[in-house]
Amino acid sequence: MKPIVLTMNAFGPYAGETTLDFRVLGNTRLFLITGPTGAGKTSIFDAIAFALYGKASSASRESENFKSQHADDTTLCFVKLQFSVREKNYFIERYPKQLRLGIAYRVFPAKAVLTLDDGTIISGVDSVNAKIQEILGLDYKQFRQIVMLPQGEFQELLEAESSKKQDIFRRIFDTKLYDQVTRRLGQMCSELESNLSEYKTRIQLSLGQIETDDPVLQQLILAPYPDLSQIT
């Protein structure tokens, strides 16, 4: 997914309409978003994630809290994003659920509209969410894990000890399934080792009951790992 133009209105710290045109970067694949604390860096990522999935780039922020505290009560909070996937262009417009002042305060419901590359328009939050997942091939959780690592977790990762980094990676990449597989394989290994030890003890007890004056046979019986095919 390549962002082309991002427009935010009354979103986070952006009280008015703010547009970021990524086309000015040309073919640059790596760029830095910088600024003082509270300047709205994370809000840019929140806006992209919200436009696509209706959620923030971090699971700790709720979409209903996206409206800027600096915007007046008559202004609607929304995000528009033009993006491309595999050389096809898409445009999505999304509004969070919010209070708006008209004649009186009323709840403005969440809204989403997606325009496909061929001009087809899809509306409705559920329908748009399903189509976005189809286009990107990722659900929201996978998008956060693979495409957009939340700033707070990245800072935590940089400063963490090795054991803590392991926990962070497990949470970010959701390795619970692999942990379960590892534990199960460990259990199976322990069971096999226990059975092997039991069989070895039985064999040694059985061989110990054999009486013979044959030195070759005695050597075979006393070997750490007796070759039963030669003894029998």
C-alpha positions, 0 to 999 in steps of 0.5 A: 500500500502506497499513500498518495494524498492524505487529508485530515480535518479536525483530526487529533491536533489538526484543528482545520483541514490539513493535507499531506501530498506524498507525491512530492517525495517522488520515488523516495521509499524512505523518509523521516517524519519529525517534529516536537512532542505533540506536533502530530507525528503519530496522528499522521499514522493514526489517520492512515490506519483510521482511513483504511480500517477505522482504527488508530495505529495503536490499539490504545486509542479509540476512534471516537476520541479522534476529533480535535479538541481545538475544532469547534462543535460544528466542524466534522472530523474526517480523513480522506486517503488516496492510495495505490495497491499494485498500480491501482488507485483507490480513494477512501473517506471515513468519519468517526462517530462524533457529536456535532452541533447544528440546531442542537447537538446530535450524534453523527454516525460513523461513515465510510465511502470507498471508490475503487480504481474502476470508479465503483463506489462502496459505502457503509463501514462493514462493506468498506472494511471487508473490501479494504481487507480484500484489497490489502490482503491484511486485516487491521491486526496484521497491518499494525504488525507488518506495516505500521509499528506503533511509536510507543512500542518501538521506543519500548523495544529500543530501550528494553532488555533482551528478555523484555524485547522477546515479550514485545516481539511476541506481542507485536507479531502475535507468536502465541501459536508458535509458543504453544507449538514449542511447548507441545513439542517440548512435552512430546520430547520429554515424553519420548525421553521418559519412554526411552529411559523406561525401555532402556531400564527394562532391557538392562534388567532383562539382559542382566538375567542372562548367564553366559561364559561367552566373553563376546556375549558378555561384552555385548550385554554390558555395552552402554547401548546393547545391540539386541540383534547380535545378542538374540 
